[in-house]
Every structure is written in C-alpha cells, then in structure tokens.
Amino acid sequence: MSQGILFDSAARRVWRDGVERHLTRKAFDLLAVLLERRPAAVSKADIHAQLWPDTFVSEVTLHSLMSEIRRVLGDDGEGPRLIRTVHGFGYAFVGPVESPQVAAAVARPVRGWLVSQTGRVSLFDGDNLLGRDLDDVIDVPSPTVSRRHASIRFEADAWLEDLGSKNGTFVGDVRVTEPVRLADGDRVRLGSVLLTFKLQRTSGAASTLPLSSHGPGGGRST
C-alpha cells in the first residue's frame, strides 16, 4: 500500500510511517474488503453483506467505520487520496498498491513482557491493549478481565492505564485510577490475574505464551 502504509491481512495489523496504528475489528474487515476489490467500487449493500450478514446496522455505523479508516490511514474525505466515496453507491480504494511485503521488516520492537507462572507475553513499542475475546487486544483469559481492560504504552517510559475495567487494575496493592509509570519488576494485577512487568534490556525477539489467571476469583466483567 502507498503513502508509507503497510497492511498485513494475515496478522491483522496496519502501520503508517513505520508506526503501528489501531483499527477496530470491523474497520479492519472493511479495509480488507476494499483492498480485495480494488479498484472497483464496492456497494454499501455488498459491504453490509460481508460485515453484517445477519444483522441490520444503520448507515451511521458504516460512515463511522469509514471515518476511522481514513483517520488511521491519514486520508481526507474532502480530498481523498486512498478511498473514494461513490455517492449514492459505496466506496472504492483508489490508492496505488504494491506487492505485499512481510510486515516483520517494520514490526515494533519488543520493549518488555508481562510474566505469569506459566509463560510470558511480549509488549511492543507504542500501545498494547490488554483484555480478552477481541481480535485487537492481548488476550488475558480470565472472566475477571474486561474485554478492554487496560493498556501499557511505551514512550520514553512504560505507562499503565486502566480502561474503565469492572474489576480494576492494580500496581502492587494500589488501584490504578490514572496513568502510572511502570518500573522493572512491578507486580501488576488485572482483575484477579497476577503478573510481573519486565523491561527489555537486551536485543532479540521473545516468544508469546498464553497467560493464566491466579489468585482469588472475581465477578464476571462486561
């Protein structure tokens, strides 16, 4: 894809100017449909059939997804370079597309890990969303963990933020109510899941293993 944008359909990841950008699941699916059908225009009816085969959604929902995609790609609805609105019909991807390349060339470096008793999960430069049962989060499989529970963002330092979770995010015994700077070795708890935060201090890749929950049970999150 052009304009410094890389799209990896298999890994469901998008980069712009070397920085990974977040798309919600349906927005990613919509972009994939437009890329697959390029340069043909895709009707709104076809998009609905692809994304919501058994559900009625309003026109506003589709417009919202398109606005999200344009924002992530740096495209402008008033003067589009990548996605054209075909008024009264649908949308078409009109930007030049090169042969897909393996996204590993620009993949974010590992900056640290969350470690449990059974394994560890890698944390990457930029935003890392923690939750469960969604395509765009690092899965922490426990009913005490909300679907979008917390985030860890790496800038110069690592920052932990709760995302309005039901059962809380803690560093040690202190509940996180605003972004908190993490230090190597901090004990982090998501709901009842106990983890240790470790910073990357040497180069090299790290494997990702499933996390498991420990500690007392909690109420099921929403």
N, C-alpha and C positions, 0 to 999 in steps of 0.2 A: 504494500500500500504506500502511497506517496505522502508528501508533506511530513516526513520524519515519523510516520506512523507504522507500527508493526502489529499485525493481527495474527494471533495463534489460535485457530479454532479448536484444535485438539486439547490444548491446555486451558482454553477459555481465558486468555489473557490478552490485554491490549497495552501497548506502550506508545507514548508520544514524546518525541525528542529524548529518547533514552530513559524516560521515567514511566513506570507502570501506572496506568490510570484505571480507576474502578468503574465498572459498568454493572448495574443490577442484572439479574439473570435474564429477564425479558428483553431488556435493552440490548444485551449481548446477542440474544437469539434473533432479534430484529436486524441488527447489523449483519449477522451471518447470512440471513435471507437476502438482504440487498446485495451483498458481495457475491453470493452464489448466482444471483440472477442478473448481475451487471452485464452490459449497460442497459438492459431492458428495464422499463418501469414496472414496478410491482403494485398491483391494485390493493386498495385497502381491504377488499374482500379476501384476496389471497393472503394478505398478512394476518387477518383475523383467523383464517382457516389454519394457518401454520402455527400461530402463537396461542390461540384460544379456541381449539377445535370444538369444545363442548360448552363454552361459556360465552355469554354476551357481555361485552365491555363497551363503554361509551367511546365516542370519538376523542374525548378529552384524554383518555388513557393513552391512546396511540400518539397523540400530539405531545404528551408529556415524555414518552419514551424517545421520540424523535428529538426533542429539545435536549434530553440527557445525552444522547449520542453526539449531537452537534457540539455540545459543551465539552465533552471529553475529547473529541477529535479536533477541537479548535475551529469548527466550521461556523459559518454565519448564515442563518436562514434568509437574511435580506440579500446577501450576495454570495450564495453557496459555491464552494469550490469542489466539494466532495459529494454532497447529497442534494439532489434537485427535487423540489416539490412539484409534482404534476397535479395542478389544481383540478379538483373535482374527480381525481382518479387515485393517486397514490404517491409513491416516491421512487427515485432511481438513484443508484450510486453512479456518479459520473467522473470521479477522480481516477487518474491513471493507477494501475495496479501492476506491480512487478511480481515475478515468480516468488512464491512464499519461501522464506528462509527460516531456518531453525532459530527460534527465539532465544536460545541459550546465549547467543552472542551478546545480547543486551540484557540478559536476565539480571535481576537485582542481586547484589552480593548478600551473602548471609551475614547478619550483624549479631546474632545471638540465638538462644534457644529457650524454650520452656521445657523443663525436665520433670518427669514424673518417675514413679518407681518402676515403670515398665518400659519407658522409652523417652524420646525427646522429639520435639517438633521445631523445625527451623523457623527463624524470624528474619525477615528481609528488610533491606533499606526501604524507608518510606512507611506506609501504613500497613498494619497487619490486623485484620478484623478477626476476633475470636467469638465463636458461637457454636451452633450446631444445626445440622439438617438443611443447610443452604449451600448453594454452589460457590458463593463468593466469600466464605468465611473459612478460617482454620477450625476444623471440627474438634470440639471438646465434648465427647459423647457422655453427657450426664443429664438427667431430667432436671437437675438444679441449675443448669446453664441455660440462659436465654438464647434465642436464635441469633440475635445480635447483642452479645453480652458486653464486650469491652474491646478496646483497641490498644495496640502498642505501636507507637510511631517513633521511628529513628530519624533524628535530625543530627545535631552535634551530640545530643544525649538521647537516651531512651525515655519515652514518656508513656505512662499507662493512664487510660481514661475509661471510666465506666460509661456505658451507652444506655443508661436507664434500665439496667437489668433488674429482674424481680428479686433475686436472692443476693445481690451485692457482689462487689469486687473489693478485695482487701489486700493490703500490703502489710505483712505481719498480722496484727490484730486491729489495724486501723482501716476503717471503711473508706474507700476512695470516693470522694464527692466532687473533686476537681482534678485536672491532670496532675499526676505525680511523677517526679523523676525517679527512674529505677536505677539501682546500683547492682553490680555483680553480686550474686548470691542472695538477693532479696527473695523472701518467701511470698508467693502470690497465691491468692485463693479466689477462684471463680465459683460462686455458689459453694458447693462442698468439695470442689476439686482443688487439691493442694499441689502446687507446682513451685519449682525453683527457677528463677531467672538467671541465665548465664550469658555473659557477654562474649562475643567472638574476639579473640586476641591473636589468633594466627590465621593465615590464609588457608583456603581449602573448603571444599563443599562438605555439607553434613547431610546425613540421611534423615528422612522424616518417618517417624514411627507413630502409631496411634497412642493417644493419651488415654489414661483411665482415671476414674474418679476414686477418691479416697476420703475418709473422714465421715462425719455424721451426715445422714440424709437431709434433704430439704424439700420444700414444696415444689411442685412441678411448675416450671416457668411457662410464660406465654410468649 
